[in-house]
Amino acid sequence: MTYTQLAVLGVLAAVLVDTVLLRTWLLRRRTYWTAYAIVLFFQLVTNGIFTGLDIVRYDPDAILGPRIAFAPVEDLLFGWAMITTTLSTWTWLGRRGLRT
Amino acid sequence: MRHLTYLAVLAGCLLGTLPLEIGLRTRVYARWRRWLLALAPTVVVFVIWDLYAIARGHWTYDRAQLTGILLPGGLPLDELLFFVVTPTCAILAFEAVRAVRGWEVGDE
């Protein structure tokens, strides 16, 4: 599979984790979207450094092509899936009573 | 020193978000069991993704800007740390928004 296909799958999986698997439904929470907006800004900065300095290079055949702040658009999907999965798990653990 | 470039970016992320834990009392590191358990699935899944992407050549790393320490499968140590640092910063941002705005998130 290409990075593009995996990134779309990652987003779908993250949505399922939040809504069906853990049922945390952060996708309906203002706290989540506000936090994501903040994280997105800093992701563009750090992703820009990683790709701008050529620390990471992408195979042109594995991505669509469009880039934002040097990074392929797929990175935004990758990051969103990673952050959403983490925050859903964090919230789920709290709901289950893990508070330490 | 160039081999520490990647690590320096990660360190910047941790240092930049540290005031949230102290100033806003996000209590993410303080609740270290919950913090580590929240990271675990993310680290496992995204390391597998990364290993697949490395094997398929989706992306490559500039060895000169990494520590040079490679884990099984050719995973750079720097990259493993990325999967710890980024989710940690996200949780800190999440708890910071909660601390400031007080909106419910469903675990109250």
N, CA and C atoms of all chains as a GROMACS GRO file, in nm:
protein
  624
    1MET      N    1   0.083  -0.120   0.000
    1MET     CA    2   0.000   0.000   0.000
    1MET      C    3   0.087   0.126   0.000
    2THR      N    4   0.035   0.232  -0.057
    2THR     CA    5   0.109   0.358  -0.057
    2THR      C    6   0.088   0.431   0.076
    3TYR      N    7   0.168   0.534   0.098
    3TYR     CA    8   0.152   0.615   0.219
    3TYR      C    9   0.013   0.678   0.216
    4THR      N   10  -0.033   0.721   0.100
    4THR     CA   11  -0.164   0.784   0.087
    4THR      C   12  -0.275   0.690   0.134
    5GLN      N   13  -0.272   0.566   0.085
    5GLN     CA   14  -0.375   0.468   0.123
    5GLN      C   15  -0.371   0.440   0.272
    6LEU      N   16  -0.249   0.422   0.326
    6LEU     CA   17  -0.235   0.394   0.469
    6LEU      C   18  -0.283   0.511   0.554
    7ALA      N   19  -0.256   0.632   0.508
    7ALA     CA   20  -0.295   0.750   0.585
    7ALA      C   21  -0.447   0.761   0.592
    8VAL      N   22  -0.517   0.733   0.482
    8VAL     CA   23  -0.663   0.737   0.482
    8VAL      C   24  -0.717   0.626   0.573
    9LEU      N   25  -0.656   0.506   0.565
    9LEU     CA   26  -0.696   0.397   0.653
    9LEU      C   27  -0.675   0.435   0.800
   10GLY      N   28  -0.565   0.502   0.827
   10GLY     CA   29  -0.533   0.544   0.964
   10GLY      C   30  -0.640   0.637   1.019
   11VAL      N   31  -0.686   0.729   0.936
   11VAL     CA   32  -0.790   0.823   0.979
   11VAL      C   33  -0.920   0.747   1.007
   12LEU      N   34  -0.956   0.656   0.917
   12LEU     CA   35  -1.079   0.578   0.937
   12LEU      C   36  -1.070   0.496   1.065
   13ALA      N   37  -0.953   0.434   1.088
   13ALA     CA   38  -0.935   0.353   1.208
   13ALA      C   39  -0.946   0.438   1.334
   14ALA      N   40  -0.889   0.558   1.329
   14ALA     CA   41  -0.894   0.646   1.446
   14ALA      C   42  -1.038   0.688   1.477
   15VAL      N   43  -1.115   0.714   1.372
   15VAL     CA   44  -1.256   0.750   1.391
   15VAL      C   45  -1.330   0.633   1.456
   16LEU      N   46  -1.303   0.511   1.410
   16LEU     CA   47  -1.368   0.393   1.467
   16LEU      C   48  -1.327   0.371   1.612
   17VAL      N   49  -1.200   0.395   1.643
   17VAL     CA   50  -1.153   0.380   1.781
   17VAL      C   51  -1.230   0.476   1.872
   18ASP      N   52  -1.244   0.599   1.828
   18ASP     CA   53  -1.307   0.701   1.912
   18ASP      C   54  -1.458   0.680   1.925
   19THR      N   55  -1.523   0.634   1.818
   19THR     CA   56  -1.669   0.628   1.821
   19THR      C   57  -1.725   0.489   1.854
   20VAL      N   58  -1.662   0.385   1.799
   20VAL     CA   59  -1.717   0.250   1.814
   20VAL      C   60  -1.645   0.168   1.920
   21LEU      N   61  -1.511   0.166   1.913
   21LEU     CA   62  -1.434   0.080   2.003
   21LEU      C   63  -1.435   0.132   2.146
   22LEU      N   64  -1.388   0.256   2.166
   22LEU     CA   65  -1.379   0.310   2.302
   22LEU      C   66  -1.500   0.396   2.339
   23ARG      N   67  -1.573   0.440   2.236
   23ARG     CA   68  -1.693   0.523   2.254
   23ARG      C   69  -1.666   0.648   2.340
   24THR      N   70  -1.550   0.706   2.317
   24THR     CA   71  -1.516   0.829   2.389
   24THR      C   72  -1.577   0.952   2.321
   25TRP      N   73  -1.602   0.941   2.190
   25TRP     CA   74  -1.666   1.049   2.114
   25TRP      C   75  -1.601   1.185   2.133
   26LEU      N   76  -1.468   1.186   2.133
   26LEU     CA   77  -1.397   1.314   2.141
   26LEU      C   78  -1.427   1.400   2.018
   27LEU      N   79  -1.466   1.334   1.909
   27LEU     CA   80  -1.495   1.410   1.786
   27LEU      C   81  -1.609   1.509   1.806
   28ARG      N   82  -1.684   1.493   1.914
   28ARG     CA   83  -1.793   1.587   1.943
   28ARG      C   84  -1.755   1.687   2.052
   29ARG      N   85  -1.628   1.685   2.096
   29ARG     CA   86  -1.589   1.768   2.209
   29ARG      C   87  -1.509   1.891   2.165
   30ARG      N   88  -1.544   2.006   2.218
   30ARG     CA   89  -1.470   2.130   2.187
   30ARG      C   90  -1.327   2.123   2.237
   31THR      N   91  -1.308   2.060   2.354
   31THR     CA   92  -1.173   2.050   2.411
   31THR      C   93  -1.079   1.980   2.312
   32TYR      N   94  -1.130   1.871   2.252
   32TYR     CA   95  -1.050   1.794   2.157
   32TYR      C   96  -1.012   1.877   2.035
   33TRP      N   97  -1.112   1.944   1.976
   33TRP     CA   98  -1.083   2.018   1.852
   33TRP      C   99  -0.995   2.140   1.878
   34THR      N  100  -1.013   2.203   1.994
   34THR     CA  101  -0.927   2.316   2.029
   34THR      C  102  -0.783   2.268   2.047
   35ALA      N  103  -0.768   2.156   2.119
   35ALA     CA  104  -0.634   2.100   2.139
   35ALA      C  105  -0.574   2.061   2.004
   36TYR      N  106  -0.656   2.002   1.916
   36TYR     CA  107  -0.602   1.961   1.786
   36TYR      C  108  -0.553   2.082   1.706
   37ALA      N  109  -0.628   2.191   1.711
   37ALA     CA  110  -0.587   2.312   1.638
   37ALA      C  111  -0.450   2.360   1.686
   38ILE      N  112  -0.428   2.353   1.817
   38ILE     CA  113  -0.299   2.396   1.874
   38ILE      C  114  -0.189   2.300   1.828
   39VAL      N  115  -0.218   2.169   1.839
   39VAL     CA  116  -0.119   2.069   1.800
   39VAL      C  117  -0.087   2.081   1.651
   40LEU      N  118  -0.190   2.105   1.570
   40LEU     CA  119  -0.170   2.116   1.425
   40LEU      C  120  -0.071   2.228   1.392
   41PHE      N  121  -0.086   2.342   1.460
   41PHE     CA  122   0.007   2.453   1.433
   41PHE      C  123   0.151   2.410   1.459
   42PHE      N  124   0.173   2.346   1.574
   42PHE     CA  125   0.310   2.306   1.607
   42PHE      C  126   0.357   2.188   1.523
   43GLN      N  127   0.261   2.106   1.478
   43GLN     CA  128   0.300   1.998   1.386
   43GLN      C  129   0.354   2.055   1.256
   44LEU      N  130   0.288   2.161   1.206
   44LEU     CA  131   0.334   2.222   1.082
   44LEU      C  132   0.475   2.278   1.099
   45VAL      N  133   0.502   2.333   1.218
   45VAL     CA  134   0.636   2.387   1.245
   45VAL      C  135   0.740   2.275   1.248
   46THR      N  136   0.714   2.172   1.332
   46THR     CA  137   0.814   2.066   1.347
   46THR      C  138   0.825   1.980   1.221
   47ASN      N  139   0.709   1.950   1.159
   47ASN     CA  140   0.711   1.875   1.034
   47ASN      C  141   0.789   1.953   0.928
   48GLY      N  142   0.771   2.084   0.929
   48GLY     CA  143   0.843   2.169   0.835
   48GLY      C  144   0.993   2.160   0.855
   49ILE      N  145   1.034   2.151   0.983
   49ILE     CA  146   1.178   2.137   1.012
   49ILE      C  147   1.227   2.001   0.962
   50PHE      N  148   1.154   1.895   0.995
   50PHE     CA  149   1.196   1.759   0.955
   50PHE      C  150   1.211   1.746   0.804
   51THR      N  151   1.113   1.798   0.732
   51THR     CA  152   1.118   1.782   0.587
   51THR      C  153   1.199   1.894   0.521
   52GLY      N  154   1.192   2.014   0.578
   52GLY     CA  155   1.268   2.127   0.523
   52GLY      C  156   1.418   2.104   0.530
   53LEU      N  157   1.462   2.041   0.639
   53LEU     CA  158   1.606   2.012   0.655
   53LEU      C  159   1.643   1.878   0.592
   54ASP      N  160   1.544   1.815   0.528
   54ASP     CA  161   1.568   1.685   0.462
   54ASP      C  162   1.607   1.576   0.561
   55ILE      N  163   1.561   1.588   0.685
   55ILE     CA  164   1.584   1.480   0.781
   55ILE      C  165   1.505   1.358   0.737
   56VAL      N  166   1.384   1.384   0.688
   56VAL     CA  167   1.301   1.278   0.631
   56VAL      C  168   1.274   1.310   0.484
   57ARG      N  169   1.289   1.211   0.400
   57ARG     CA  170   1.258   1.229   0.257
   57ARG      C  171   1.153   1.126   0.217
   58TYR      N  172   1.065   1.165   0.126
   58TYR     CA  173   0.953   1.079   0.087
   58TYR      C  174   0.970   1.030  -0.055
   59ASP      N  175   0.929   0.904  -0.075
   59ASP     CA  176   0.928   0.848  -0.210
   59ASP      C  177   0.812   0.911  -0.287
   60PRO      N  178   0.840   0.981  -0.396
   60PRO     CA  179   0.733   1.048  -0.472
   60PRO      C  180   0.623   0.952  -0.517
   61ASP      N  181   0.657   0.823  -0.532
   61ASP     CA  182   0.557   0.726  -0.577
   61ASP      C  183   0.462   0.683  -0.466
   62ALA      N  184   0.499   0.715  -0.340
   62ALA     CA  185   0.416   0.670  -0.227
   62ALA      C  186   0.319   0.778  -0.182
   63ILE      N  187   0.333   0.900  -0.236
   63ILE     CA  188   0.249   1.012  -0.191
   63ILE      C  189   0.178   1.077  -0.310
   64LEU      N  190   0.074   1.156  -0.278
   64LEU     CA  191  -0.002   1.224  -0.384
   64LEU      C  192   0.080   1.335  -0.448
   65GLY      N  193   0.152   1.411  -0.364
   65GLY     CA  194   0.233   1.519  -0.418
   65GLY      C  195   0.218   1.653  -0.348
   66PRO      N  196   0.093   1.696  -0.320
   66PRO     CA  197   0.076   1.828  -0.255
   66PRO      C  198   0.145   1.834  -0.119
   67ARG      N  199   0.206   1.946  -0.090
   67ARG     CA  200   0.276   1.962   0.038
   67ARG      C  201   0.230   2.087   0.109
   68ILE      N  202   0.232   2.079   0.243
   68ILE     CA  203   0.200   2.194   0.326
   68ILE      C  204   0.318   2.214   0.419
   69ALA      N  205   0.376   2.334   0.415
   69ALA     CA  206   0.496   2.361   0.496
   69ALA      C  207   0.599   2.250   0.476
   70PHE      N  208   0.633   2.221   0.352
   70PHE     CA  209   0.733   2.121   0.310
   70PHE      C  210   0.686   1.975   0.323
   71ALA      N  211   0.589   1.950   0.412
   71ALA     CA  212   0.552   1.811   0.439
   71ALA      C  213   0.437   1.765   0.350
   72PRO      N  214   0.439   1.639   0.305
   72PRO     CA  215   0.328   1.588   0.224
   72PRO      C  216   0.198   1.591   0.303
   73VAL      N  217   0.086   1.612   0.234
   73VAL     CA  218  -0.044   1.621   0.302
   73VAL      C  219  -0.073   1.494   0.383
   74GLU      N  220  -0.015   1.383   0.339
   74GLU     CA  221  -0.037   1.257   0.412
   74GLU      C  222   0.007   1.269   0.557
   75ASP      N  223   0.109   1.351   0.583
   75ASP     CA  224   0.158   1.367   0.720
   75ASP      C  225   0.050   1.425   0.812
   76LEU      N  226  -0.038   1.507   0.756
   76LEU     CA  227  -0.145   1.564   0.838
   76LEU      C  228  -0.243   1.454   0.881
   77LEU      N  229  -0.271   1.362   0.789
   77LEU     CA  230  -0.361   1.251   0.822
   77LEU      C  231  -0.295   1.158   0.923
   78PHE      N  232  -0.167   1.129   0.900
   78PHE     CA  233  -0.088   1.045   0.991
   78PHE      C  234  -0.091   1.106   1.132
   79GLY      N  235  -0.064   1.235   1.141
   79GLY     CA  236  -0.061   1.304   1.270
   79GLY      C  237  -0.198   1.305   1.336
   80TRP      N  238  -0.300   1.329   1.256
   80TRP     CA  239  -0.436   1.334   1.312
   80TRP      C  240  -0.474   1.198   1.370
   81ALA      N  241  -0.443   1.091   1.297
   81ALA     CA  242  -0.474   0.956   1.345
   81ALA      C  243  -0.400   0.927   1.476
   82MET      N  244  -0.274   0.966   1.481
   82MET     CA  245  -0.192   0.940   1.600
   82MET      C  246  -0.245   1.016   1.721
   83ILE      N  247  -0.276   1.142   1.702
   83ILE     CA  248  -0.320   1.227   1.813
   83ILE      C  249  -0.459   1.184   1.861
   84THR      N  250  -0.548   1.156   1.767
   84THR     CA  251  -0.684   1.118   1.804
   84THR      C  252  -0.686   0.986   1.880
   85THR      N  253  -0.610   0.888   1.832
   85THR     CA  254  -0.604   0.759   1.901
   85THR      C  255  -0.551   0.776   2.043
   86THR      N  256  -0.447   0.857   2.057
   86THR     CA  257  -0.388   0.879   2.190
   86THR      C  258  -0.487   0.946   2.285
   87LEU      N  259  -0.552   1.052   2.238
   87LEU     CA  260  -0.643   1.125   2.326
   87LEU      C  261  -0.768   1.044   2.360
   88SER      N  262  -0.814   0.961   2.267
   88SER     CA  263  -0.927   0.873   2.298
   88SER      C  264  -0.888   0.773   2.405
   89THR      N  265  -0.767   0.716   2.391
   89THR     CA  266  -0.720   0.619   2.490
   89THR      C  267  -0.704   0.687   2.626
   90TRP      N  268  -0.646   0.806   2.626
   90TRP     CA  269  -0.627   0.884   2.749
   90TRP      C  270  -0.761   0.907   2.819
   91THR      N  271  -0.861   0.949   2.742
   91THR     CA  272  -0.993   0.978   2.797
   91THR      C  273  -1.060   0.850   2.847
   92TRP      N  274  -1.046   0.744   2.768
   92TRP     CA  275  -1.105   0.615   2.806
   92TRP      C  276  -1.048   0.565   2.938
   93LEU      N  277  -0.916   0.578   2.953
   93LEU     CA  278  -0.851   0.535   3.077
   93LEU      C  279  -0.904   0.614   3.196
   94GLY      N  280  -0.924   0.743   3.176
   94GLY     CA  281  -0.977   0.827   3.283
   94GLY      C  282  -1.118   0.788   3.320
   95ARG      N  283  -1.197   0.756   3.216
   95ARG     CA  284  -1.335   0.717   3.240
   95ARG      C  285  -1.343   0.584   3.313
   96ARG      N  286  -1.241   0.498   3.288
   96ARG     CA  287  -1.238   0.368   3.354
   96ARG      C  288  -1.189   0.378   3.498
   97GLY      N  289  -1.154   0.500   3.539
   97GLY     CA  290  -1.116   0.521   3.678
   97GLY      C  291  -0.967   0.526   3.706
   98LEU      N  292  -0.885   0.522   3.599
   98LEU     CA  293  -0.741   0.531   3.620
   98LEU      C  294  -0.704   0.678   3.635
   99ARG      N  295  -0.675   0.718   3.756
   99ARG     CA  296  -0.653   0.861   3.779
   99ARG      C  297  -0.513   0.890   3.834
  100THR      N  298  -0.426   0.790   3.831
  100THR     CA  299  -0.292   0.817   3.887
  100THR      C  300  -0.183   0.802   3.784
  101MET      N  301   2.779   1.755   1.598
  101MET     CA  302   2.652   1.793   1.663
  101MET      C  303   2.534   1.777   1.569
  102ARG      N  304   2.560   1.769   1.439
  102ARG     CA  305   2.451   1.764   1.342
  102ARG      C  306   2.366   1.638   1.362
  103HIS      N  307   2.430   1.534   1.416
  103HIS     CA  308   2.357   1.409   1.437
  103HIS      C  309   2.251   1.420   1.548
  104LEU      N  310   2.248   1.533   1.616
  104LEU     CA  311   2.149   1.552   1.723
  104LEU      C  312   2.033   1.640   1.678
  105THR      N  313   2.026   1.670   1.548
  105THR     CA  314   1.922   1.760   1.497
  105THR      C  315   1.782   1.709   1.529
  106TYR      N  316   1.757   1.583   1.496
  106TYR     CA  317   1.625   1.525   1.519
  106TYR      C  318   1.591   1.529   1.668
  107LEU      N  319   1.688   1.486   1.751
  107LEU     CA  320   1.664   1.486   1.896
  107LEU      C  321   1.638   1.626   1.949
  108ALA      N  322   1.705   1.725   1.891
  108ALA     CA  323   1.689   1.864   1.936
  108ALA      C  324   1.547   1.912   1.913
  109VAL      N  325   1.488   1.873   1.799
  109VAL     CA  326   1.349   1.912   1.771
  109VAL      C  327   1.257   1.850   1.876
  110LEU      N  328   1.281   1.722   1.907
  110LEU     CA  329   1.198   1.653   2.007
  110LEU      C  330   1.215   1.718   2.145
  111ALA      N  331   1.338   1.751   2.179
  111ALA     CA  332   1.365   1.815   2.308
  111ALA      C  333   1.293   1.950   2.315
  112GLY      N  334   1.292   2.021   2.202
  112GLY     CA  335   1.223   2.150   2.197
  112GLY      C  336   1.074   2.133   2.225
  113CYS      N  337   1.015   2.025   2.173
  113CYS     CA  338   0.873   1.998   2.196
  113CYS      C  339   0.847   1.974   2.344
  114LEU      N  340   0.934   1.894   2.407
  114LEU     CA  341   0.914   1.863   2.549
  114LEU      C  342   0.935   1.987   2.636
  115LEU      N  343   1.038   2.064   2.604
  115LEU     CA  344   1.066   2.185   2.683
  115LEU      C  345   0.955   2.288   2.664
  116GLY      N  346   0.907   2.298   2.540
  116GLY     CA  347   0.804   2.398   2.509
  116GLY      C  348   0.672   2.370   2.578
  117THR      N  349   0.643   2.241   2.602
  117THR     CA  350   0.515   2.207   2.665
  117THR      C  351   0.527   2.190   2.816
  118LEU      N  352   0.649   2.187   2.868
  118LEU     CA  353   0.668   2.167   3.012
  118LEU      C  354   0.596   2.273   3.098
  119PRO      N  355   0.595   2.400   3.055
  119PRO     CA  356   0.524   2.501   3.136
  119PRO      C  357   0.376   2.468   3.156
  120LEU      N  358   0.317   2.390   3.065
  120LEU     CA  359   0.176   2.352   3.082
  120LEU      C  360   0.158   2.264   3.205
  121GLU      N  361   0.252   2.172   3.223
  121GLU     CA  362   0.244   2.080   3.338
  121GLU      C  363   0.263   2.157   3.469
  122ILE      N  364   0.351   2.255   3.464
  122ILE     CA  365   0.382   2.329   3.586
  122ILE      C  366   0.284   2.444   3.610
  123GLY      N  367   0.264   2.525   3.505
  123GLY     CA  368   0.182   2.645   3.521
  123GLY      C  369   0.032   2.619   3.522
  124LEU      N  370  -0.013   2.526   3.437
  124LEU     CA  371  -0.157   2.500   3.427
  124LEU      C  372  -0.198   2.373   3.503
  125ARG      N  373  -0.099   2.308   3.562
  125ARG     CA  374  -0.125   2.185   3.638
  125ARG      C  375  -0.204   2.083   3.555
  126THR      N  376  -0.155   2.056   3.436
  126THR     CA  377  -0.220   1.957   3.351
  126THR      C  378  -0.211   1.817   3.411
  127ARG      N  379  -0.112   1.795   3.496
  127ARG     CA  380  -0.093   1.667   3.568
  127ARG      C  381  -0.091   1.547   3.473
  128VAL      N  382  -0.018   1.560   3.364
  128VAL     CA  383  -0.002   1.447   3.273
  128VAL      C  384   0.112   1.358   3.322
  129TYR      N  385   0.229   1.417   3.344
  129TYR     CA  386   0.342   1.337   3.396
  129TYR      C  387   0.313   1.290   3.538
  130ALA      N  388   0.238   1.372   3.612
  130ALA     CA  389   0.205   1.335   3.750
  130ALA      C  390   0.121   1.208   3.753
  131ARG      N  391   0.033   1.193   3.651
  131ARG     CA  392  -0.047   1.070   3.641
  131ARG      C  393   0.024   0.976   3.546
  132TRP      N  394   0.141   0.932   3.587
  132TRP     CA  395   0.230   0.862   3.494
  132TRP      C  396   0.178   0.728   3.449
  133ARG      N  397   0.100   0.658   3.529
  133ARG     CA  398   0.046   0.529   3.483
  133ARG      C  399  -0.051   0.552   3.366
  134ARG      N  400  -0.139   0.648   3.385
  134ARG     CA  401  -0.236   0.678   3.280
  134ARG      C  402  -0.164   0.731   3.155
  135TRP      N  403  -0.063   0.812   3.176
  135TRP     CA  404   0.016   0.868   3.065
  135TRP      C  405   0.079   0.755   2.982
  136LEU      N  406   0.149   0.664   3.052
  136LEU     CA  407   0.219   0.557   2.981
  136LEU      C  408   0.122   0.461   2.913
  137LEU      N  409   0.010   0.431   2.981
  137LEU     CA  410  -0.088   0.340   2.920
  137LEU      C  411  -0.156   0.403   2.798
  138ALA      N  412  -0.173   0.536   2.803
  138ALA     CA  413  -0.234   0.604   2.688
  138ALA      C  414  -0.139   0.602   2.568
  139LEU      N  415  -0.010   0.606   2.596
  139LEU     CA  416   0.089   0.606   2.488
  139LEU      C  417   0.106   0.468   2.425
  140ALA      N  418   0.091   0.363   2.507
  140ALA     CA  419   0.129   0.229   2.464
  140ALA      C  420   0.068   0.185   2.330
  141PRO      N  421  -0.066   0.192   2.314
  141PRO     CA  422  -0.122   0.146   2.185
  141PRO      C  423  -0.071   0.229   2.068
  142THR      N  424  -0.059   0.360   2.089
  142THR     CA  425  -0.011   0.449   1.983
  142THR      C  426   0.130   0.412   1.941
  143VAL      N  427   0.217   0.391   2.040
  143VAL     CA  428   0.356   0.357   2.008
  143VAL      C  429   0.362   0.228   1.928
  144VAL      N  430   0.288   0.126   1.974
  144VAL     CA  431   0.292  -0.005   1.906
  144VAL      C  432   0.242   0.007   1.762
  145VAL      N  433   0.125   0.067   1.744
  145VAL     CA  434   0.064   0.074   1.611
  145VAL      C  435   0.150   0.157   1.515
  146PHE      N  436   0.198   0.271   1.562
  146PHE     CA  437   0.270   0.360   1.471
  146PHE      C  438   0.414   0.315   1.446
  147VAL      N  439   0.470   0.240   1.540
  147VAL     CA  440   0.601   0.180   1.512
  147VAL      C  441   0.587   0.074   1.402
  148ILE      N  442   0.479  -0.005   1.410
  148ILE     CA  443   0.454  -0.105   1.305
  148ILE      C  444   0.437  -0.036   1.169
  149TRP      N  445   0.358   0.072   1.169
  149TRP     CA  446   0.339   0.151   1.046
  149TRP      C  447   0.474   0.200   0.994
  150ASP      N  448   0.553   0.253   1.085
  150ASP     CA  449   0.684   0.308   1.046
  150ASP      C  450   0.775   0.200   0.988
  151LEU      N  451   0.774   0.082   1.053
  151LEU     CA  452   0.858  -0.028   1.004
  151LEU      C  453   0.815  -0.069   0.863
  152TYR      N  454   0.684  -0.074   0.840
  152TYR     CA  455   0.632  -0.108   0.708
  152TYR      C  456   0.676  -0.002   0.606
  153ALA      N  457   0.661   0.126   0.646
  153ALA     CA  458   0.696   0.236   0.555
  153ALA      C  459   0.845   0.235   0.522
  154ILE      N  460   0.927   0.202   0.622
  154ILE     CA  461   1.072   0.195   0.599
  154ILE      C  462   1.103   0.080   0.504
  155ALA      N  463   1.039  -0.036   0.530
  155ALA     CA  464   1.063  -0.154   0.447
  155ALA      C  465   1.020  -0.131   0.302
  156ARG      N  466   0.910  -0.057   0.285
  156ARG     CA  467   0.858  -0.031   0.151
  156ARG      C  468   0.923   0.092   0.086
  157GLY      N  469   1.003   0.163   0.165
  157GLY     CA  470   1.070   0.280   0.110
  157GLY      C  471   0.980   0.403   0.096
  158HIS      N  472   0.871   0.409   0.173
  158HIS     CA  473   0.785   0.527   0.167
  158HIS      C  474   0.860   0.652   0.209
  159TRP      N  475   0.946   0.635   0.311
  159TRP     CA  476   1.032   0.746   0.350
  159TRP      C  477   1.168   0.694   0.395
  160THR      N  478   1.266   0.782   0.387
  160THR     CA  479   1.402   0.747   0.431
  160THR      C  480   1.453   0.860   0.520
  161TYR      N  481   1.553   0.827   0.601
  161TYR     CA  482   1.606   0.925   0.694
  161TYR      C  483   1.748   0.964   0.655
  162ASP      N  484   1.781   1.090   0.684
  162ASP     CA  485   1.917   1.136   0.663
  162ASP      C  486   2.000   1.096   0.785
  163ARG      N  487   2.078   0.991   0.768
  163ARG     CA  488   2.155   0.935   0.881
  163ARG      C  489   2.240   1.041   0.952
  164ALA      N  490   2.285   1.142   0.876
  164ALA     CA  491   2.375   1.244   0.933
  164ALA      C  492   2.307   1.327   1.041
  165GLN      N  493   2.171   1.331   1.037
  165GLN     CA  494   2.100   1.417   1.132
  165GLN      C  495   2.030   1.336   1.241
  166LEU      N  496   2.058   1.204   1.243
  166LEU     CA  497   2.002   1.116   1.346
  166LEU      C  498   2.114   1.063   1.435
  167THR      N  499   2.075   1.010   1.552
  167THR     CA  500   2.177   0.962   1.645
  167THR      C  501   2.259   0.848   1.585
  168GLY      N  502   2.198   0.775   1.492
  168GLY     CA  503   2.270   0.662   1.433
  168GLY      C  504   2.238   0.532   1.502
  169ILE      N  505   2.161   0.540   1.612
  169ILE     CA  506   2.123   0.418   1.682
  169ILE      C  507   2.000   0.360   1.613
  170LEU      N  508   2.016   0.238   1.561
  170LEU     CA  509   1.907   0.173   1.490
  170LEU      C  510   1.852   0.057   1.571
  171LEU      N  511   1.720   0.049   1.580
  171LEU     CA  512   1.652  -0.060   1.649
  171LEU      C  513   1.617  -0.167   1.546
  172PRO      N  514   1.575  -0.285   1.592
  172PRO     CA  515   1.540  -0.392   1.497
  172PRO      C  516   1.442  -0.342   1.390
  173GLY      N  517   1.464  -0.387   1.267
  173GLY     CA  518   1.379  -0.344   1.156
  173GLY      C  519   1.427  -0.216   1.092
  174GLY      N  520   1.539  -0.165   1.144
  174GLY     CA  521   1.594  -0.041   1.088
  174GLY      C  522   1.526   0.084   1.140
  175LEU      N  523   1.453   0.070   1.252
  175LEU     CA  524   1.384   0.186   1.310
  175LEU      C  525   1.484   0.272   1.387
  176PRO      N  526   1.501   0.397   1.347
  176PRO     CA  527   1.593   0.484   1.423
  176PRO      C  528   1.539   0.510   1.564
  177LEU      N  529   1.627   0.512   1.662
  177LEU     CA  530   1.586   0.542   1.800
  177LEU      C  531   1.512   0.676   1.803
  178ASP      N  532   1.560   0.771   1.725
  178ASP     CA  533   1.499   0.904   1.720
  178ASP      C  534   1.350   0.895   1.686
  179GLU      N  535   1.320   0.803   1.593
  179GLU     CA  536   1.182   0.788   1.546
  179GLU      C  537   1.094   0.727   1.655
  180LEU      N  538   1.150   0.630   1.730
  180LEU     CA  539   1.074   0.572   1.842
  180LEU      C  540   1.040   0.682   1.943
  181LEU      N  541   1.138   0.768   1.971
  181LEU     CA  542   1.114   0.877   2.066
  181LEU      C  543   1.008   0.973   2.014
  182PHE      N  544   1.005   0.990   1.881
  182PHE     CA  545   0.902   1.076   1.820
  182PHE      C  546   0.762   1.028   1.858
  183PHE      N  547   0.745   0.894   1.861
  183PHE     CA  548   0.613   0.837   1.891
  183PHE      C  549   0.580   0.844   2.040
  184VAL      N  550   0.677   0.880   2.121
  184VAL     CA  551   0.652   0.904   2.263
  184VAL      C  552   0.627   1.054   2.286
  185VAL      N  553   0.710   1.136   2.223
  185VAL     CA  554   0.704   1.281   2.248
  185VAL      C  555   0.577   1.344   2.189
  186THR      N  556   0.545   1.311   2.064
  186THR     CA  557   0.431   1.376   2.000
  186THR      C  558   0.299   1.349   2.072
  187PRO      N  559   0.266   1.222   2.103
  187PRO     CA  560   0.142   1.199   2.177
  187PRO      C  561   0.143   1.266   2.315
  188THR      N  562   0.260   1.270   2.378
  188THR     CA  563   0.270   1.336   2.509
  188THR      C  564   0.234   1.484   2.498
  189CYS      N  565   0.286   1.550   2.395
  189CYS     CA  566   0.255   1.692   2.375
  189CYS      C  567   0.105   1.710   2.347
  190ALA      N  568   0.046   1.614   2.275
  190ALA     CA  569  -0.097   1.624   2.244
  190ALA      C  570  -0.180   1.613   2.372
  191ILE      N  571  -0.142   1.521   2.460
  191ILE     CA  572  -0.216   1.507   2.586
  191ILE      C  573  -0.200   1.634   2.671
  192LEU      N  574  -0.079   1.688   2.672
  192LEU     CA  575  -0.055   1.812   2.746
  192LEU      C  576  -0.142   1.926   2.692
  193ALA      N  577  -0.152   1.936   2.560
  193ALA     CA  578  -0.235   2.040   2.499
  193ALA      C  579  -0.381   2.019   2.536
  194PHE      N  580  -0.424   1.893   2.530
  194PHE     CA  581  -0.562   1.856   2.562
  194PHE      C  582  -0.597   1.895   2.706
  195GLU      N  583  -0.509   1.858   2.799
  195GLU     CA  584  -0.533   1.890   2.939
  195GLU      C  585  -0.519   2.040   2.966
  196ALA      N  586  -0.436   2.107   2.888
  196ALA     CA  587  -0.422   2.252   2.904
  196ALA      C  588  -0.550   2.323   2.862
  197VAL      N  589  -0.610   2.277   2.752
  197VAL     CA  590  -0.737   2.336   2.707
  197VAL      C  591  -0.844   2.312   2.813
  198ARG      N  592  -0.845   2.190   2.867
  198ARG     CA  593  -0.943   2.160   2.971
  198ARG      C  594  -0.922   2.250   3.094
  199ALA      N  595  -0.795   2.269   3.132
  199ALA     CA  596  -0.765   2.350   3.250
  199ALA      C  597  -0.810   2.495   3.231
  200VAL      N  598  -0.795   2.545   3.108
  200VAL     CA  599  -0.828   2.685   3.082
  200VAL      C  600  -0.977   2.705   3.060
  201ARG      N  601  -1.039   2.615   2.979
  201ARG     CA  602  -1.178   2.636   2.940
  201ARG      C  603  -1.277   2.564   3.030
  202GLY      N  604  -1.237   2.451   3.086
  202GLY     CA  605  -1.326   2.379   3.176
  202GLY      C  606  -1.438   2.302   3.108
  203TRP      N  607  -1.428   2.283   2.975
  203TRP     CA  608  -1.531   2.206   2.904
  203TRP      C  609  -1.518   2.058   2.940
  204GLU      N  610  -1.630   1.989   2.948
  204GLU     CA  611  -1.628   1.845   2.977
  204GLU      C  612  -1.573   1.767   2.858
  205VAL      N  613  -1.502   1.656   2.889
  205VAL     CA  614  -1.453   1.571   2.781
  205VAL      C  615  -1.508   1.429   2.791
  206GLY      N  616  -1.578   1.399   2.900
  206GLY     CA  617  -1.641   1.268   2.910
  206GLY      C  618  -1.576   1.173   3.009
  207ASP      N  619  -1.470   1.217   3.078
  207ASP     CA  620  -1.406   1.127   3.175
  207ASP      C  621  -1.420   1.182   3.317
  208GLU      N  622  -1.509   1.282   3.333
  208GLU     CA  623  -1.519   1.347   3.464
  208GLU      C  624  -1.585   1.253   3.568
   0.00000   0.00000   0.00000
